[in-house]
């Protein structure tokens, strides 16, 4: 299996690192270290891809008329 690269957004809030995958902004995770945060994000990605996380939201666009 080939590895994929996924972008994620992260920040530190006091003693915790928080973050989410750019493709799935509704699903956040946290950790005590950046390395642990990355591991949590990989786990989260696998859960979303295997549909163990429900309510995967999608983005769509509507055409509206004035």
C-alpha positions as CSV (number, residue, x, y, z in Angstrom):
1,X,0.0,0.0,0.0
2,X,1.3,3.4,-0.9
3,X,1.5,6.2,1.7
4,X,-0.6,9.3,1.2
5,X,0.1,12.8,2.4
6,X,-2.7,14.6,4.2
7,X,-2.6,18.2,5.4
8,X,-3.6,18.9,9.0
9,X,-4.1,22.1,11.1
10,X,-2.7,22.1,14.6
11,X,-2.0,24.4,17.5
12,X,-0.9,24.4,21.1
13,X,-3.3,25.4,23.8
14,X,-1.5,25.5,27.1
15,X,-0.2,21.9,27.7
16,X,-2.2,20.2,24.9
17,X,-1.7,20.0,21.1
18,X,-5.0,20.1,19.2
19,X,-5.6,19.5,15.5
20,X,-7.7,18.2,12.7
21,X,-7.3,16.9,9.2
22,X,-7.9,19.6,6.6
23,X,-10.4,17.3,4.8
24,X,-12.3,16.6,8.0
25,X,-12.5,19.8,10.0
26,X,-15.4,18.5,12.1
27,X,-13.2,15.9,13.8
28,X,-10.7,17.2,16.2
29,X,-8.2,15.4,18.3
30,X,-5.8,16.3,21.1
31,X,-2.5,15.1,22.6
32,X,0.2,16.0,25.0
33,X,2.9,16.0,22.3
34,X,3.1,16.8,18.6
35,X,4.1,13.2,17.8
36,X,1.1,11.8,19.8
37,X,-1.1,14.3,17.9
38,X,0.1,13.0,14.6
39,X,-0.5,9.4,15.7
40,X,-4.1,10.4,16.8
41,X,-4.7,12.1,13.4
42,X,-3.6,8.9,11.6
43,X,-6.0,6.9,13.7
44,X,-8.8,9.4,13.1
45,X,-8.1,9.3,9.3
46,X,-8.4,5.5,9.4
47,X,-11.6,5.6,11.4
48,X,-13.2,8.1,8.9
49,X,-12.1,6.1,5.9
50,X,-13.4,2.8,7.4
51,X,-16.7,4.6,8.4
52,X,-16.4,3.9,12.1
53,X,-16.9,7.6,12.6
54,X,-20.5,8.5,11.6
55,X,-21.9,11.7,10.2
56,X,-19.1,12.4,7.7
57,X,-20.2,15.8,6.4
58,X,-19.9,16.8,2.8
59,X,-19.6,20.2,1.1
60,X,-21.9,21.1,-1.8
61,X,-22.8,24.2,-3.6
62,X,-26.2,25.6,-4.5
63,X,-27.1,27.9,-7.4
64,X,-29.5,30.6,-6.2
65,X,-31.2,33.4,-8.1
66,X,-31.8,36.9,-6.9
